[in-house]
């Protein structure tokens, strides 16, 4: 490669080695690379594309650079983290930097870890620090590229402290005493607080309709503004409401990051959201945050971690969550059991989700907006995905596929009438396509996948895009000679090329 400075390759600041002394082939990285099926050129292109998405425009990798990594060079950050994300997504499980035989740069706990102090002022400071760094994406490169995904005990043990009382915890620790704040005059009026809460509702509606890629920065910006307000003197009641808003916005920022494929960033926001929910004293909201973390762990192939998180959510909100929230938690428990290959426990959790949901309309208090998404359509969709997952875990079992089919069909019918949840409609269309493939009905599968592809072109959701691609890959593998499958593959290449960048 041509050099513009003393023989250093162009882009060396992003892809060069920390040391070239006594290099040995990186056997771990070679193993993952060979199993991925990628060529060196394809891996280089994916690294460059992800780097551009993260704002690290100085990265310029080519096949010779990839070869040097395989030969033992240790690339500088953010390359190790990018490689970790790419291989994690490729294999559907957490592939840490160390699993690739690479060394990650040391990060301060506030940046890299999830084991954070459970105190109000530090929660505010950490949310402010992280959201500010995220907003500076275009100028400095995204902080999320230097994060590592936590899993196993490193994730579960810190989250268990959500329910442990701490001295001086709660919103009061970050606020002035009520009387002192009142003497200064309330910094926020009730209409202003109401507006903040209604804005959060609006952001959530946009996410459901348009996907996580369109408004993610706006949510992060709003979250940062709320942390500024939390650092001003406020009455205790106002501070609690602000912490609740912060928790909802941080969860939504995490969810949107998850939706566009920024997994370490999503996890960091979820952790910060749980801290804010604790400061707000809102256990049902905390359980909702933990359910989002559960979904992410299932997506990353960590069902045991997912089960630990959902049980923590259920235990923490057992005496205060509404039936709708409890039903959602049971449905996520079923998803975890399904992916662990435990059909008996999965079926029991599905029944509990269905039984509990019947009590939702009789609940005396109105549900908070964050759980209103869990409709009858969502219930059927989650339960059908549990049976679908069981079918795959059990070696493409036709019995479990037949259990998934009527529930998935009902979910598709209901979401088809719901213009506000287009992403969920697309995901359940894809789910229906996978069920048809399990039942060896490729023609019906292509009909569902084609309709999902049309929605995917309108919403900004890498999660939807990835699931469509995986479903088409399965169809090609099993029914590649079928005319409908060939046509669907051609449409995918035209309308959803894999090289398309994800907007964040």
PEVEN-V73931 format. One record per helix or strand. SS is the DSSP state (~ for helix, > for strand). FROM is the first residue (numbers start at 1). TO is the last residue. If there is no record, write none. Layout:
ss=SS from=FROM to=TO
ss=SS from=FROM to=TO
This chain:
ss=> from=3 to=3
ss=> from=9 to=9
ss=~ from=12 to=15
ss=> from=17 to=17
ss=~ from=27 to=36
ss=~ from=40 to=53
ss=~ from=63 to=70
ss=> from=75 to=75
ss=~ from=79 to=91
ss=~ from=98 to=100
ss=~ from=109 to=112
ss=~ from=120 to=135
ss=~ from=137 to=140
ss=~ from=143 to=146
ss=~ from=153 to=163
ss=~ from=171 to=174
ss=~ from=178 to=184
ss=~ from=190 to=210
ss=~ from=216 to=230
ss=~ from=236 to=259
ss=~ from=263 to=280
ss=~ from=283 to=299
ss=~ from=303 to=316
ss=~ from=323 to=339
ss=~ from=343 to=357
ss=~ from=360 to=362
ss=~ from=369 to=371
ss=~ from=376 to=393
ss=~ from=398 to=415
ss=~ from=422 to=438
ss=~ from=442 to=456
ss=~ from=462 to=479
ss=~ from=483 to=495
